């Protein structure tokens, strides 16, 4: 006889020992479990045999629900494979995420699954059957029988619109034991445009905490706004283009909000007033339209701007590029003309998408600037440009070696992720600190640094906190 399993047990099927592929299974008992996220592996986290990595190889027979913390692809990208494996339970998410998710899934299906319109339509119909939008701050019961009660509650995470952290309340009725497990999802930094900052839960017995930036802090809002302005003004002076690789959902909309802030404050005679801001991503344009529909979920500052008649996501300088022919014309025109412009294009880590064409056309020209505003995963072209660009290195794009002569600037303050200080505050501001913290969604350096910082903070406060660095469950 083996040792008796102690419930609850947390099994990590991704996002442990890496930054992407988030997928965490909370085993409340041998018969009842909950899955939090089901994301795609990217960059160095992606295996050579990527198909095997996509397949859902763990037992889903006990799953009572899937909870989606937010719609980024590294948190939802394996959803088609979960449904293909036979999961037909409820898919819980916030109300904004329920609106955004079908757009993300359609894109994910086209890239990695099928371009067959009928199959995509069937999948979307199945998804809608299972989707259960939850209001923030309300308990939702998943299990309530003679042995166990399991309830979930979503709270705002401040990462992208609709992002949530998840509180799970467990009541083992046979043993009269109540426990609270919290999954952070991805937490946002304070002062993220459009979004209220996350507020810590009252308590947790176990906290599963992201650690993407567990080893560093970000600039403040004023500093990052100044850095954005300076990088663009450098390109204006050089008569060049600023290329900003950005994720279609979240980062693009935050950048538009910040650029509207700068344009609005600029004198009427300033070059800023005539600067073209080009969103070259059909998906980003669609997300921006949906973001505008979801205004009730914007924060107080954004609501004030609306009341003043300002349009933070659709100001006069913004142009969107939809079809591929216009995209190619725009790349050629900006590369040749020297007309100053800001281009926001996907993908955020330069691993594909339209931004690659801009980089191939402009990285070799010192008039232009590449501005990184988000995390660049190890093994991605974005990380290579960020690392080797400032020293005049090169990068391989589409099998072609491109010498880097354009200016390369990185602003960490625009990361949608909490920095180390914010992650520590998430714990510190709980009334009852968690005795166990499991660090996920970070590379080894970030996780180790955050572990040491949490332990030092707990030691100073006279609290006992066991910090675990889990690996992927086999």
Secondary structure, DSSP 8 states (H G I E B T S, - for coil): ------SSEEEESSSSSSSS---EEEESSSS-EEEE------GGGS-SSHHHHHS--S--TTEEEEE-S---HHHHTTHHHHHHTT--SEEEEEHHHHHHHHHHHHHHHHHHT---HHHHHHHHHHHHHHEEEE-TT--EEEEESSSEEEEEEEEE-SSSTT-EEEEEEEEETTTTEEEEEEE--S---TT-TTS------SB-SEEEEE-TBTT-----HHHHHHHHHHHHHHHHHHT-EEEEE--TTTHHHHHHHHHHHHHHHS-TTSGGGG-EEEEE-HHHHHHHHHHHHTGGGS-HHHHHHHHTT--TTS-TTEEE--SHHHHHHHHHHHHHH---EEEEES-TTSSSSTHHHHHHHHTT-TT-EEEE-S---TTSHHHHHHHHGGGT-EEEETTEEEE--SEEEE-GGG-SS-BHHHHHHHHHTSSB--SEEEEESS-HHHHHHHHHHHHHHHHHHT---EEE------
